[in-house]
Amino acid sequence: MRPRTPSWKPKVLRSSIMDPESITAVANTMYQYWDTILKSGDLEKRRSSQMSRWMWNHVQDELMKVFKEHPKIAPMAPALEKDVREGKITPGLASEMLIRTFLNV
């Protein structure tokens, strides 16, 4: 299994609320992890990648909203969904019909 963070090798610690020293050890390990990923730039890389994904997720969400609320799509979609669930048409055909309607093709 490949580590998620190249600069950090995960540590396994045993802890119990009944053993305050073990809680301190866990906290210290968390601080070490944070310090390591900050200094290595791994945190910044991960955040940069997340921000890019969030941008595209937002684009997808907004496009889907516009698509589903389109005056020609909104009344058409429920019947197509029903047909897909009942096996009358394939999901691919239903999506193609919706997209062609949306694009006026």
N, C-alpha and C positions, 0 to 999 in steps of 0.2 A: 504494500500500500504506500503510495507516494504521499509525503507530508504536504499539507496545504500551504505551509509557510516554509520556503527553502532555508531560511536562516535559523529555524527553530526545530529542535528535536523534541517532540512531546514527551512529557514526564508523567509517570504514573505515581501518584501519592496516595497514601492511606490517611484518612482523617476522620475525626470524630469530634462532635461538639463536647464530648466528655474529656477530650485531650486538647487543651488550649494550645499546646505547642504545635500540634498537627495543623490547627487552623492557621497559626502564624506561618508555618511552612508553606501551606497552600497559598496564602496571601503573598508571601515573598516570591514564590514561583510565578504567580500572576504578574507581579511587578517586573520580574526578570524578563518574562515574555514580552510585556509591553515595551520595555526598554530595548530589547533586541529587535523587535519589528520596527520600532521608530528609527533606530540607528541604521538598520540595514536598508531602509526604504521600502520594505515589504508592505507596511501599512499603507503608504502613499500609493503604491502600485495597485493594491487591492481596492482602495477607495476610488482610484481613477477608473478602474475596470467597472466597479459597481455603478459609478455615475454614468458611464456610457450605457450600461444595461438599463438603468433607470430611464435614461432619455428615450431609448427605443421602446421600452415598455409603455412609456407615456404616449409616444406616437401611436403605438398599436391600440392602446385603450381609446385614444381620441378618434382614430380612424374607425374603429369598431363602433363607437357611439354614433358617429356621423352616418356610417353605413346602416346600422340597425334602425336609425330614426328617419332614414330617407323615405319620402312619401311613396315611392314605388316598392320599396323593400319591406317596410313595416307591415303592410297588409298581406304580402306574399309569403313571408317567412314562416308564420305559424303552420300553414298548410304543408309547406315543404318539409318542415321539421316532423310533422305528423307522418307524412309519407315515408320519410327516412326511418323513423322509429318502427313503422309497420312493415318495412322492407319492400315497399313499392318502388322506391328509387334509391340509388346509391348516394352516399354523402357527397361523392365527387360530382355527380350530375346535379344535385341540388345546389351545391356551392357554385358550380359553373352557371346555372340558371340565374342565381342571385347576382353574381358578378356581372354577367352580360346585361342584365336588366339595369344594374347600377351604372354601368358604363355606356348604356344605350348602344350596345353592339348587336 
